[in-house]
Amino acid sequence: MNGLAHFLDGLRCSVCGALNVLWLDPLRGLVECRECGQTALTIPDTAEEDS
């Protein structure tokens, strides 16, 4: 991850179960676990709801 990554406090990795090891890179849309190296792609919900 680059210097723009943000630490995600209080969250647990769903793969290894480690607490407070997740980092979000908003530019690439990735969350990475620093313990096991697992990454997840985040996709924002851009669909508009009908009112």
Buried (B, 14 or more C-beta within 10 A) or exposed (E): BEEEBEEBEEBBBEEEEBEEBBBBBEEBEBBBBBBEEBBBEEEEEEEEEEE
